[in-house]
Amino acid sequence: MNEERFARLADLCAAQGVRIAWVDLSPQRHGQYKRRDRLIELNRTLVLRQLVPVLAHEYAHFVHDDACSTIAAERRAWEYAARMLITPADYARAERVVGPHPNAIAAELDLTAVIVRAWRRQHRAAGHEKGPGLDDLALLLTCARGDLNPHALSDTGT
């Protein structure tokens, strides 16, 4: 699935005249868009599950003609990438199969929890949901009671 996603994203970039290069970036940097060069640089250490969301994210910076990284630009790019990669039907199916936790949904979709969280944000912002669901609240309460370590749930993706 991710091979096809990556190929489609690479074709989309090529059609827009945006080049892709694999480079050595610091471990904290997964990718970057160089506006002046119409170039997306991807960290060569990433696995395909990370590369797909990062490429979609960097492509979003191209679409929005972002010249620099700001909190708003990063958020917008992640949400744009999420809309590119996850359909409402895909999300609903994954949530039915594995439950509401972003890491579980991400694993089911073969993506990262960062992109799942971005999808949730933009989906809610569009008025499709009214805040966290009951399962999300139950998980938060479980963590608050100390029955579950919330750090064990963190995503190590992009």
Secondary structure, DSSP 8 states (H G I E B T S, - for coil): -HHHHHHHHHHHHHHTT-EEEEE---TT--EEEEGGGTEEEEETT--HHHHHHHHHHHHHHHHTT--S--HHHHHHHHHHHHHHH--HHHHHHHHHHH-S-HHHHHHHHTS-HHHHHHHHHHHHHTTS--SS-HHHHHHHHHHHHTSS-GGGG-----
